[in-house]
């Protein structure tokens, strides 16, 4: 079963719009970790945030905010007032103790965000 | 400070050739991961090292894939007798601690094309 689902394959917005990238995960563990990474055209994934399962507080970092809801197994990412430099592929990842590779991160398929000027 | 570097950035191999992909992690980083990223997909785990010890190789797709990190720093991923399905971007990541849940720092990847 897919453990991390990013249902939006591609999102296209105009600069200054707000945009939310969805992430739904599956796990039976009570202890797990969720991540968001950004992959710009250069190819290097850039770490954005790490959240453990015991901390449901939402987080804001500048124009970025994350909404973690255990009740819906979601960890959504919102960019406020998007900019062209936000154009990238964004990956959500889950690290849990299930399956053979204990706590090895499992990545979703990514959401490609295109911000038009 | 320097980030994770990988070489070569691009590699074209004829089917059946052996290839070796190199990863230089951030100095002092304990953990090193290799991932395979197919076009339009997320990275998929291949193998994990803690210092020089290969603790998890459950993601290696076949015995044609082999990885090493003999001195606990530089790592090499070797693919023998390459096949077309091996075409992908191979990403290396390092992490400060032995905690696999810690944030990872990724290199730019090696794009392997098997013709």
HADDOCK unambig.tbl for C-alpha pairs under 7 A between the chains (distance, minus, plus):
assign (segid A and resid 33 and name CA) (segid B and resid 101 and name CA) 6.69 0.50 0.50
assign (segid A and resid 42 and name CA) (segid B and resid 108 and name CA) 6.82 0.50 0.50
assign (segid A and resid 43 and name CA) (segid B and resid 108 and name CA) 5.11 0.50 0.50
assign (segid A and resid 43 and name CA) (segid B and resid 109 and name CA) 6.75 0.50 0.50
assign (segid A and resid 44 and name CA) (segid B and resid 106 and name CA) 5.65 0.50 0.50
assign (segid A and resid 44 and name CA) (segid B and resid 107 and name CA) 5.46 0.50 0.50
assign (segid A and resid 44 and name CA) (segid B and resid 108 and name CA) 4.35 0.50 0.50
assign (segid A and resid 44 and name CA) (segid B and resid 109 and name CA) 6.99 0.50 0.50
assign (segid A and resid 45 and name CA) (segid B and resid 106 and name CA) 5.55 0.50 0.50
assign (segid A and resid 46 and name CA) (segid B and resid 105 and name CA) 6.93 0.50 0.50
assign (segid A and resid 46 and name CA) (segid B and resid 106 and name CA) 6.96 0.50 0.50
assign (segid A and resid 47 and name CA) (segid B and resid 103 and name CA) 6.60 0.50 0.50
assign (segid A and resid 47 and name CA) (segid B and resid 104 and name CA) 6.88 0.50 0.50
assign (segid A and resid 50 and name CA) (segid B and resid 103 and name CA) 6.91 0.50 0.50
assign (segid A and resid 95 and name CA) (segid B and resid 101 and name CA) 6.17 0.50 0.50
assign (segid A and resid 101 and name CA) (segid B and resid 56 and name CA) 6.82 0.50 0.50
assign (segid A and resid 101 and name CA) (segid B and resid 58 and name CA) 6.81 0.50 0.50
assign (segid A and resid 103 and name CA) (segid B and resid 100 and name CA) 5.99 0.50 0.50
assign (segid A and resid 103 and name CA) (segid B and resid 101 and name CA) 6.23 0.50 0.50
assign (segid A and resid 104 and name CA) (segid B and resid 100 and name CA) 6.13 0.50 0.50
assign (segid A and resid 107 and name CA) (segid B and resid 42 and name CA) 5.53 0.50 0.50
assign (segid A and resid 107 and name CA) (segid B and resid 43 and name CA) 6.18 0.50 0.50
assign (segid A and resid 108 and name CA) (segid B and resid 42 and name CA) 5.60 0.50 0.50
assign (segid A and resid 109 and name CA) (segid B and resid 41 and name CA) 4.66 0.50 0.50
assign (segid A and resid 109 and name CA) (segid B and resid 42 and name CA) 4.42 0.50 0.50
assign (segid A and resid 110 and name CA) (segid B and resid 41 and name CA) 6.75 0.50 0.50
assign (segid A and resid 110 and name CA) (segid B and resid 42 and name CA) 5.98 0.50 0.50
